[in-house]
Amino acid sequence: MHELNLVLGIIYYIFVVLTVGHVVMDNRQPAKTMAWALVILFVPVAGIILYLFFGVNTRKERLVGKRSLDELSRRSMLSFVGQQNLQLPEDLKPVIDLFINQSFSLPFKDNEVEIYTDGYQFFPALLSAISHARNHIHIDMYIFEEDPLGNLVADALVQKAREGVEIRVIYDDVGCWRVRHRFFERLREEGIEVVPFLPVRFPSFTSKVNYRNHRKLVIIDGVLGFVGGMNIALRYVKGVPKKGNAVWRDTMVRVTGSGVYTLQRAFLIDWYFVDRTLLSDQRYYPENSGLVLKDSGLLQTVTSGPDSPYPDIMQGYVRILMNAKDYVYIETPYFLPTEPVLFALKTAAVAGVDVRILVPERNDSWFTDWASRSYLREAVEAGVKVSLYTAGFLHSKLLVCDDKISTCGSTNLDFRSFENNFEANTFFYGADVAGRMKQIFIDDESRSVLLSSVPERARPRFAVRLWESLVRLLSPLM
């Protein structure tokens, strides 16, 4: 027995050495490399299993095909889309050009934008848009919950399918783990094309579970689209019973106009990725010349993911922060910033820019909550004004800067959104949308308390600070 245990121990340590070697040879960020090495070395057996499931970097080898499709989609969109007299604001060109050069995310003018700040506003608008669909409906959703609201949306889709409307749905396989197979099968039986994003099945489990499609996109007939942070789930209306029915405060944007082309392109790229069908018909990019719009806002929809050579959305955030002159206001449910983003936040604050961050008082993830606390105090020490939202769970992801530029989408201010998830944000240029986003932030801030006014968060005891620091070591892995 002793000899057997010795042999097993030797085999295990060989696996540990090989696994740590694999981590080091992957040449990822040093902080992430050290975090994984610590987990593998100090969490027996489970550390190796966690790394195989969540740490193996398969992006370059497995997801490169999606990049080539991106090139094809550009050509198909450009063959149908043209803009006359497009003028870009000179002071915003550095950000706009960044997205064009990095991922060919084109800016589009002549858009009408409506902003929703809760489920009571968004879901009636979504159901109304579905009911008016005449040609096609495209949905790209991280979570499509099997609850009364999810079933209501499903019923609306079934009705439109029976009317002959072409419908495609992409749902994230991990995000919808709790949803029964029968829920989606019912939609398929009605002629709706429903496909999971990177389905997690043995033995390919370890190569897919860490890369999730976190996007929330809906496109109706190619002329109307929704983008933001809301999933299709009742929690945005009724809250979560186990958490005191705290309603999820989130932000969703409806776009009408030529900017919908960029949402459509994002969906069609994802559709090719999951279904291997290239959809490039002109009806997916219809002319919008007959639309009467209230404003003519300029926008870009930017996607990022582990298949991209650069973290486009993160780079956009850094560029905005470094160019800010007066203020930057940010809402995010999770604050685990990468080093470039944290450095940019602190640099802007030290330079005299009014940098404010709004996060929930209580997070829906216990581990993430603890990991974020030291980051938030570090930001406060640099002059960032951090507030804790107390009127529910803040799930909103928005940024507004200098009354000129704003963004809303699915991207959290954390490692996972910037590095591992497939995300989508729309960037709006102009005072109109920026002014409305700013007012939303101010309204939310009025329902919050300053972090500095909460002693247990601003000045925790030594044991608490030690625990926060230990948990922070794992933040690059979350």
N, C-alpha and C positions, 0 to 999 in steps of 0.2 A: 504493500500500500504506500509506504514511504517512497519507494522508487517511482511508482506511478505518479504520485503528487509532484515529485521532482521533475519528471519528464513533462508533465502538463505545465508546470511552472516555467520551464525552459521554453516550451513552445509558445506560451502566452507572451513571455518577454520578447521573443523573436517577433511576434506579431506587433507588439508595442513599438519596437525599434523600426520595423518596416512601415508601420502606419505613421509614426512621427516623421520618418524620412520622406514619406509621400507628401505630408503636409508641407515640409520645408521645401521640397523640390517643386511645389506648385507655384512658388514665387508670388504669393498673394501679399496683401498688406501685412507688415510685421506684427501689428496689433492682433490681427486675426490669426496669424500663424502661431503666435505665442498663446493665444486663448485656446486654440485647438490642442496645442501641445500640452497645456496644463490639464485640460479635460481628459485627454488620453492617458496621461501619466498618473493622475491622482484620482480618477474615477474608474476603478477596476472593471474590466469587461464592458460595462455600460458605456464608458468613454469611447471605446472602439466602435461599438454599435451605433452610438449617436453620430460619430464622424462618418460612418458608412452611409447612414440615412440622410444626414443633413450637411455634411461637410465636403463630400467628394465633389470636386469642381468638374462638371461635365459640359460646361457651357460651350467651350470652343469646339469640342468634338461632336456633340450631339445636336446643338442648336444652330449650327452654321447655315443649314438649309433655309432657315427663316430669313437670314440676311439677304440671300440671293433673291428671294421672293420680293423683298422690299424694293429691290431694283426694278423688278418687273412691274410692280404696282405703280411706281412713279411714272413709268412710260404710259400706262393705261390711263391714269388720271390726267396727265398732261395733254394727252391727245383729245380730251373732251373739255378741258378747262382753260379758259383764257380770261385775263383781266385787263381792262382798259384804264389808263390813267392811274395806275397804282402808285401812290406816293407814301414813302415810309418816313416816319418822324426821324429827323437826323440824330436827336439825342438818344433814341431807342434802337438805332441801327446795330450797335454792338451786340445786343441781346438777340435781336431778330436774325442777324447774320450768323451768330453762333449756331442757332437751331437749323438754319438753312444749310450751313456748311457741314454740320455734324450728321444730320439725319435727313436732310432735304425736306424738312418740315416747312412748307410754304406759308407765308402770311396771306390772309384773304380779307378783303374789305367788304363793305355792305352787309352788315350783320345786325340782327336784332337780338338782344340778350335779356333774358329774364332769370332772376335768381330766386331760388327756393331755399328756405332755412329750416324746414321741418317736413315730416311726412304728410301732414295734413295739407300742405301746399303742393308737394311734389307728386304724390301718387294719383290724386284726381287729374292733374295735368298729364301724367303718363297715360292713364286710362283713356282720357279724352283723345290724346294723340293716336293711341292704338285704334280707337274706334273710327277715326277719320282716315286711317291708312287705306290706300287704294292699290298700291303696287307691291311694296315689300316692307318688312319689319326686320331689323337686325338688332339683336340683343347680345351684349358681351358683359357678363355679370359674374363677379366673384362668388356671391352667395345668392341663390334663388331658393329661398326658404319654403319648405312645405308647411305653411301655416295659413290661417284664413286669408291674409293679404296675398301670399304667394299663389294660393288657389284662385283668388279673384283675378289676378293678372293672367294666370294660366287659362281661366275660362274665357277671358277677353281675347287671348291669342287663338284659342280653339274656334271661337266665333268668326274671327277674321280669316282663319284658314279655310273654314267652310264657305266663306264668301269668295275664295279664290286668291287671297293675298298670299304672297310668297313670304314665308317666315323662317328665319334661322336664329338659333339660340346657341351661344357658347356659355357653358358654366364651368367654373373651376372645380376639378374633381375633389380636391382637399377641402375647399371652402364649402362644398355641398356633401361632405361625408355623411352627415346625419339625414340627408334626404333619401327617401326610399326610391329604389329603382323604378317602381311602378309610377311615381309622379312624372318622371320624364318620359317613360314609355307611353303613357296616355297621350302626351303631346305628339310623339312620333306616330302613333296610330291615327292621328288626325291629319297627317301629312306635313307636320312641322319638322324641319330638320334640326335635331338637337344633338350636340356633340360635346363631350367633356374635354377640358383642356388638360393635356398631359395626365391621362388617367393613371392612377397609382395601382399597379398590379405586380404581384410577385412573378418573376424575380427582378423586374426592372424597378422595383420600389425605390431603391437607393439612388437611382439616377434621376428621379423626377420629383420626389416629394419636396425638395427645397426650392424649386422654381415654380412659383405660382402666378397665375394671371389674376392680378388684383384690380384690373380695370373695371370701370362701371360706365358702359356706353350703350346708348339706345339711338338708333337711327330710323326714322320713318320716311319712306319714299325718297330718301336722298335730299330732302329739303328741310327737315327738322331733326334736331338731335339733342340728346341730353348727355352731360358729362359731369362727374363730381365724385362724391364719396359715399352716396347711399346705395346700399344693396336692396334687393327686393325682400323685405322682411318686416314683420309686424312690429318689431322693437322700435322702429322709427316713429310709430304712432302710439303704441301702448306701453313702451318701455319694457323692462325685463323684470318679471315678478320676483325672481330670486334676489334682485338688487334694489328692492324698494320701488319698483315700477319707474325707475329713473328713465325718462325719455331720452333717446339719443338725439342730440342736437347736431345736425349735419348740414352740409351745403351742396346743392345740386344746381346746375345751370342749364337752361334751355337755349339753344342757338337756332336761329332761323336765318337762312341766307347762305352765301357761298362758303362760309366757314364750315358748313356741314360736310363739305367734301373731305376735309381733313379727318373728321370723325369716321366717315365712311371708309376712307383709305385704311385707317387703323383697324377697323373691323375686318375688312376684306383680307388684310395681311394675316390677321389671326385666323380667319376662316381657312385660308390656304394651309396654314400651319397645322390645323386640327383635322381638316378634311381632304387636303391635297387637291382642292378644286380651285382653279384660278378664275375668279369672277371679274370680268373686265368690260361688261356691256355698258353702253352709254347711259342706259336708264338708271344706273346706280349713281351717275353724276349728271342729273338733269339740269337744264338751264333754269336760273332763278330770276330771269329778267322781268317776269311778270309780278314779282312780289313787291308789295308796298311796305317799306320798313320805316320804323320810327327813328332809327339812327343808322349810322353807317360805320359801326365800329370795326376796328382792325383786330384780327386775332390769328393765333397759330396754335394748333394742337400738336403737342410733342409727346412721343412715346419713348419709353426707355425699358431696358430689360437686360438679362444676362447674355443675350445674343448680340448686344451692341458693343463695339470696341470701346466706347466711352459712355459714362453715366450722364446722358444728355440733360435730364431734368435736374440732377444735382449740380451740374456745371452752370445751368441757368440760374439756380438759386444763388450760387456763389457770385456769378457775374452781377446779378441784381444787387446783392448786398455790398459788393465792392464799389458799385457805381452810385449807390444811394447818397443823396444829399441832405434830405430832411428827415425822413422816417421810413421804417419798414415794420409792418405789423404782420404777425404770423399766428395762425391757429393750427394746432396739430394735436392729435390724441396721444401720440407717443413721441418723446423727445430723447432720442439716442443718436445724436448727430455724428456723422463722420468727421474726421479731423479737419478736412477742408471747410466744411460748413460751420463747424464750431469756431474755427479760426476767423472765418469771414464775419460771423456774428459778433465776435468779440472785437475785431478790428473796426467794424462799423460803429459799434457803441463807443469805443475809446476815441474815435474820430469825431464824436459829438452827434452822430445820427441817433434819432429817437427810435431805438430798437425795442419792440415789445413782443413778448411771446405769451400766448394764452393756451394753457393745457387744462385737462380735467382735474378737479380736486381729487377724485377717486378714479383710478383706472380700472378697466375691465380685465387687465392682466396683472396679477399680483407681482410676478417676477419683473415685468417691464417697469412697473411703477417704482419698485425699489432701485432698479438699475438706472433710472432716469434722474433720481433725486440729486446725486452729486453733480451731474451735468447742469442741472438747472441752477444750483447754487454757484457753480463756476461761471455761468453766464451772468448771474446777478452781480458777482464780484467785479465783472468787467464793465458793468453799467447797463446791462440789459434789464428791462423792467419785465419781470415774470409774474403773471397772475394765474390764479387757480379758479377755474369755472365751477360754480357751486349749484347751478340750476339744472343738473342732470349730468349725463355723460357727453362730453364734447368730443364728437367724432369728426368734426369739420377739418378740412385740409385746405386752407387758403393763405395767400400772401398778397399784400398790397403795399406799394411803394411810391412815395412822392406824388400822389395824385396822377400818376402817369401809366403805371403798369400794375397788373394784378393777375393772379392765377388761381384756378380752382381745379381740383381733380382728385385722383386716388392716392397721391403720394404723401406718405407720412414723413416726418423728419426723423428717420431712423435708418440704420444700416440695411435692414431688409428691403425697404422700399427703394433705396438708392442703388442697391447692388444685386439683389436676388429676385425681386418681383418684377413682373411685367406691369408697368404703370402707364397711365395716360393723364396728362394735364393740359388744359387749354390756357394759353397766356393771352390776356386782353390788353390792348394798347389804347389809351385814351382816358380822359378825365371822367367820362360818364360812368363806365363800369367800375373804375377805380374808386370813384366817390361812393358808389353804392356798396362796394366791398368794404370800404373804410367804415361806413356807417354800421354795417353788420358787425364788424369787429368792435366798434365802440359800444354798441348795444350789448354784445356778449360780455365785454369787459365790465360793464356796469353790473353784471350778475356774477362777479368774481371777487376774490380777495387777493391782495398782494401776498406773494410768497414770503416776503420779509415780515409780514404781520402774523405769520403762523410760527410760533417759537419752535415747535417740535420739528418743523420742516427747515426753518432758516438756521437754527442753532441746535442740532440734535446732539444727544449724548455721545460719548466716545464709542460705546458698544454699537450704537446705531450707525455711526459714521464708519466704523470698521466693517459692519455688515454691508453697507451701501458700497463701500470700496471693493469688497470681495465680489459682490454681484456685478459691479461695473466691469470687472475683468471679462465677464462673459457677454457684455453688450455687443461686441462685434459679431456674435454668433446668433443673435436674436432676430 
